[in-house]
Amino acid sequence: MKTSLIIDDKVFQEAKKEASQTGKTVSEVISIWARVGREEWMKQKREKAKEFVPVNLGAPQLDLSNRKNWMEELENDRD
């Protein structure tokens, strides 16, 4: 895909240097860097999502084992 981007000057210079050292084009180098960066970003997002810590909210206020009773309690709570 062909597109235009505004890239930090230092990143572009480093990409040009990498391209000349590896025989790749600047576009190929930046595409590789973007792909690797995205994979790392997604990995960090997945790891962050795993950091869920449950919070103790205390003893239950309703006995959920009997639906009829807790539905009645909820109805009475509106009053």
N, C-alpha and C positions, 0 to 999 in steps of 0.2 A: 504494500500500500504506500502510496506517495502522499506525504503531507508536509506541512511546515510547522516547525516548533521553535520556540525561543529557548535556547540552551545556555546555561552559565558558561562564560568564556573559558574558565579553567577546565570545566568538564569537556568542552569541545577540544581544547588544546591537548588534554590527556587522551582523548579518543583519537585524535590525529596521530599522536605519538604511537599509541597502541596499534593503530591501523598500519602504520609504516613498518613497525616491528614484526607484525604477524602476516602481512600481505593481504589483509582484509580491507574492505572499504570502511570509511568512517560510519556510514549507515549500518553496516553489519556489526561493527563494534558496539555502537550505541544500542542497537536492537538486542544484542546479547546481554549487555549491561542492564537494560530495562527488564528483560525476561528474568534474569537472575535476581534483580532487585525486587520484582513483583513476587517471585517465589518466596523470597525471604520475608517480605512483608506479609504474605498470606500465612506463612508458617508462624510468624509472631502473633498474628491475629488469632490463629487456632490455639496457640499456647495460652494467650491471654484469656480466651473464652474458657479454658479448662481451670482457670483460677477461681472459679465460683466457690464461695465460702458460705455455707448455710448459716442462717441466723436463728437462734433459739427464740421463739416468740412466746414461750411460756406454755402453761397447761392449756389444753383445748377448752374453749368456752362452750362448745356444744358436743353432745355425744352423737357422732356421725354414724353410729352403727344402726340407728333406726331412723330412716328417712322421714317417716310421718311425724315423729316427735320433733326433729330439728326444723322441719318445714313449719310446724306450728309455732315453735319458738321464734323463728324468723318473722312470722306474721305478727306475733304478739309484740315483737321488738319495735314495730312501726308506731305503736301507740304511745 
